[in-house]
Amino acid sequence: MRKALLLLIIALIPALYGVAPVSRKIGPVKVSIEPGSISETALAAVSEPFTEEWLERYTSDPMAAGEILSPVLSSVLPLSDPISGEEKAGAVDILDLATGSVYSFIFIDGKIASCYPSYSPDSPEL
């Protein structure tokens, strides 16, 4: 019986490596980022300071996006340790492991259209 249990455990170990990690805040974590995906774009965007060049690079309308995104992103970018959740309907959640904050990015035609903080450790729990 012990040998059978040991063999079963040994057989299951490789399967554990194929399981994607799951975050309580963003759900399944994206472990393989596809080139050109919105996850790749969001991770690149949050790794840079929020500037006029950032708006030109990552949004389709820098003027309007600056008005919408500046209150949210100007004080937090760049994030120091971002990870991406799974993409859903043109949106993706980015978790900053350093602060525990989550930012939800909405994309239209591969460009950031909106972003809002969906979780902050400093905000009161409801």
C-alpha positions as CSV (number, residue, x, y, z in Angstrom):
1,M,0.0,0.0,0.0
2,R,2.8,2.4,0.9
3,K,4.6,1.7,-2.4
4,A,1.4,2.4,-4.4
5,L,0.9,5.7,-2.6
6,L,4.5,6.7,-3.1
7,L,4.3,5.8,-6.8
8,L,1.1,7.8,-7.1
9,I,2.7,10.9,-5.4
10,I,5.7,10.6,-7.7
11,A,3.5,10.4,-10.7
12,L,1.5,13.5,-9.7
13,I,4.5,15.8,-9.1
14,P,5.1,16.7,-12.8
15,A,1.4,17.6,-13.1
16,L,1.7,20.1,-10.3
17,Y,4.2,22.1,-12.4
18,G,1.5,22.5,-15.1
19,V,-0.9,24.2,-12.8
20,A,-0.9,28.0,-13.1
21,P,-0.8,29.9,-9.8
22,V,-4.0,31.6,-8.6
23,S,-4.1,35.0,-6.8
24,R,-6.9,35.8,-4.4
25,K,-7.0,39.3,-5.9
26,I,-6.7,38.6,-9.7
27,G,-7.6,35.0,-10.1
28,P,-5.4,32.8,-12.4
29,V,-2.0,34.4,-13.0
30,K,-0.8,34.6,-16.6
31,V,2.4,32.6,-16.6
32,S,3.1,32.8,-20.4
33,I,2.7,36.2,-21.9
34,E,2.0,36.1,-25.7
35,P,3.8,38.7,-27.8
36,G,1.4,41.4,-28.9
37,S,-1.2,40.5,-26.2
38,I,-2.9,43.1,-24.0
39,S,-1.2,41.4,-21.1
40,E,2.2,42.2,-22.6
41,T,1.2,45.8,-23.3
42,A,-0.2,46.3,-19.8
43,L,2.9,44.9,-18.2
44,A,5.1,47.0,-20.3
45,A,3.0,50.1,-19.6
46,V,3.0,49.7,-15.8
47,S,6.8,49.2,-15.8
48,E,7.4,52.7,-17.1
49,P,6.8,56.2,-15.6
50,F,3.5,57.9,-16.6
51,T,4.6,60.6,-19.1
52,E,3.4,62.3,-22.3
53,E,5.5,59.7,-24.2
54,W,3.7,56.9,-22.3
55,L,0.3,58.3,-23.3
56,E,1.4,58.4,-27.0
57,R,2.8,54.9,-26.9
58,Y,0.0,53.1,-25.0
59,T,-3.2,55.0,-25.8
60,S,-5.0,55.9,-29.0
61,D,-6.0,59.4,-27.8
62,P,-3.3,60.8,-25.6
63,M,-5.2,64.0,-24.8
64,A,-8.3,62.3,-23.6
65,A,-6.4,59.4,-22.0
66,G,-4.3,61.9,-20.0
67,E,-7.5,63.4,-18.5
68,I,-8.9,59.9,-17.6
69,L,-5.7,58.1,-16.5
70,S,-3.6,60.8,-14.9
71,P,-5.5,60.8,-11.6
72,V,-5.1,57.0,-11.3
73,L,-1.6,56.3,-12.7
74,S,0.5,59.5,-12.4
75,S,1.4,58.8,-8.7
76,V,1.8,55.0,-8.9
77,L,3.8,54.2,-12.1
78,P,6.1,52.6,-12.5
79,L,5.0,49.5,-10.6
80,S,8.0,47.6,-9.1
81,D,6.7,44.0,-9.3
82,P,3.7,43.6,-11.6
83,I,2.0,40.4,-12.6
84,S,-0.9,39.8,-15.0
85,G,-4.2,38.0,-14.5
86,E,-6.0,36.3,-17.3
87,E,-7.4,38.5,-20.1
88,K,-11.2,38.8,-20.2
89,A,-13.2,40.6,-22.9
90,G,-10.5,43.2,-23.7
91,A,-9.5,43.8,-20.1
92,V,-6.7,42.6,-17.8
93,D,-6.0,43.0,-14.1
94,I,-2.4,43.8,-13.0
95,L,-1.4,43.1,-9.5
96,D,1.6,44.9,-8.0
97,L,3.2,42.4,-5.7
98,A,5.2,45.1,-3.9
99,T,2.1,47.0,-2.7
100,G,-0.8,44.5,-3.1
101,S,-2.7,47.0,-5.3
102,V,-4.6,45.9,-8.4
103,Y,-5.3,48.0,-11.5
104,S,-7.8,47.0,-14.1
105,F,-6.9,48.0,-17.6
106,I,-9.5,48.1,-20.4
107,F,-8.3,48.0,-24.0
108,I,-9.8,49.0,-27.3
109,D,-7.9,47.9,-30.5
110,G,-4.8,47.0,-28.5
111,K,-4.5,50.4,-26.8
112,I,-5.4,51.3,-23.2
113,A,-8.8,53.0,-23.1
114,S,-9.3,53.1,-19.3
115,C,-7.8,52.1,-16.1
116,Y,-9.1,52.0,-12.5
117,P,-7.8,50.7,-9.2
118,S,-9.8,47.7,-8.4
119,Y,-8.1,46.9,-5.1
120,S,-5.9,48.8,-2.7
121,P,-4.7,47.6,0.6
122,D,-5.2,51.1,1.9
123,S,-8.9,51.3,1.0
124,P,-11.5,50.1,3.5
125,E,-12.9,46.6,3.0
126,L,-16.6,46.4,2.3
